[in-house]
Amino acid sequence: MSQPTHASQQAALRGPGVLVVTGGTDGIGRALAERRLREGDTVVVIGRAREKGEAFLAHAHGLGAAGRAHFIRADLGLLADNQRVIDELRGAFPVIDTLVFCARYYRSDRAETAEGIEETFAHFYLSRYQLGHGLAGPLGRSAHPVIVNVAGPGAGLDVIRWDDLEFRDGYHGGAALGQAGKLNDLLGVTSAERYAAAGLRYVLVHPGATVTSIAGQYDEATRRHIEEMQRTAKPVAEALEPIAAVIGRPPRQPLSAFVEGHELDVLTGDFDPAAARRLDALTESFLKDASA
């Protein structure tokens, strides 16, 4: 598999630091967390399942890294839980070097969180918006801060339902997930604009179809489709490599995007700054109304 090259090639190898990873109790997130523990990082994993978090901590103990491993239990679909995580991390870690978003959850049927927000929009987009901006302070104190957003960059802007971001009409699980992935592209654009002066590097990554647990609620047809895809999907260890590469050597430019290790041009219309600023304003308004 090719690795990030040319414009994104990094200048300096990143040393041990503090890594925070959502979805870090399973799949690619868990593999990344364990790898960075072995390489000397202090690692905080965030997940919903207490038993998986405890299993991660037990594994860290076996690696002799118990003092550098932490678990925060949270439902990332809830705005209140995200804010609690932000407050806890700010209190514990004045400096955060790397923030990685791996958590995702597919829903064949539309559902709302306990706060009344459509689940995919809340879990796959709003949580990343909250955490990225909420942890900008400790990230800004790092010598080489990086946010890696594992979502699936490169789709066109036409997948966004600007007037129905929560899919109240005509919900489809794949379309909701695809829209949230595109919203994360635009989140990367505005985050890079806002924090470039602080040295932040924002990296959008699609590792490709990977053999993981594929957490979600599936109808029978979708489950069969996923199981078929899994037969030819790459192992976690292979999918991890492009992510590990950009963490180990952060890119030079504020925003970059990769699909299976191949770099995308982030200066195209698919990463339109005007659309990104429009989304940023809509999101700020949405969060203000939700917290009122």
Helices and strands as residue ranges (DSSP letters): G 6-8, E 18-22, H 27-38, E 42-47, H 50-62, G 66-68, E 69-73, H 79-92, E 98-101, E 106-107, H 119-120, I 121-126, H 127-134, H 136-140, E 146-150, G 157-159, H 173-195, G 196-198, E 201-206, E 216-217, H 220-230, H 236-248, E 255-259, E 262-263, G 269-271, H 273-291
